[in-house]
Amino acid sequence: MTEYDAVVLAGGAARRLGGVDKPGLQVGGRPLLDRVLGACTDARRTVVVGPRRPTARPVAWAREEPPGGGPLAALAAGLRQVSAEHVLVLSADLPFLRPQTVRELVEAVGAAGTEGALLTDAGGAEQPLVGAYGTEPLRREIALLAAEHGTLTGLPLRLLTGELSLTRLHHPTASFDCDTWEDVGTARARIRDHGSVLDEWISAVKAELGIELDVDTTGLLDLARDAAHGVARPAAPLTTFLVGYAAALSGGGPEAVAEGARKAAALAARWAEETGPATPGGPS
């Protein structure tokens, strides 16, 4: 994968939210900022521009001068601390951004031969704070804007992106941000949607426990079902716990989990076979 640094803008007044600390708002049990940081763990260096706060993983911190100077001033402050050829630029309020989308953005810059790639939202509007850019083109245009206007404070981002050659990727979900309380409510409801709640929960638990392990959700659910039906309902959570514990003892990793699940599922099947009446030639 193309190497990149990341700049996450986590300042701003959040006026439409009554001035609350927006990056600290929780969606799916995790602060918005941590959800965004979880999407760019591949970054060589991550710089968060805004007030210092606890984060789920280590980051570098920066502040624009003066604080509250707007996104262009914040981006300029973040760029002073990066050195990779490409930089991922994100706002701190993207609850549904995923690593796969980040990879698509970063790879799109080099593949298309443009100066940047950004997402468009459900209405087709550009979202410059969900994009990957060439670092030098950003620095060039920011320097020109500072020279032209005498300051970056209060300048809109469109003045920057309007001068860059860009690739646009349409992704309504990943580009969804939380500007209002209605947006926050929508995000919290979507997290609990039946079709996505398990994946969201597993992601949240892994982040909370500091685990970076691809979980075969289907396989573990099948194991839990077999244990519940073939043995007893309480056997389901206890069995999956023991599989995880055994995998950890053997060195961890997805292969260890899969092997533990296979053995436990086979045992559950043998156990279930014995529930019928004993017959000659039947299971011994």
Buried (B, 14 or more C-beta within 10 A) or exposed (E): EBEBBBBBBBBBEBEEBEEEBBBBBEBBBBBBBBBBBBBBEBBEBBBBBBEEBEBBEEBBBBBBEEEEBBBBBBBBBBBEBBEBBBBBBBBBBBBBBBEEBBBBBBBBBBEBEBBBBBBBBEEEEBBBBBBBBBBEBBBBBBEEBBEEEEEBBEBEBEBBBEBBEBBBBEBEBBBBBBBEEEBBEBBBEBBEEEEBEEEBBBBBEBBEEEEEBEBBEEBBEBBBEBBBBBBEEEBBEEBBEBBBEBBEEEEEEEEBBBBBBEEBBEBBEEBBEEEEEEEEEEEE
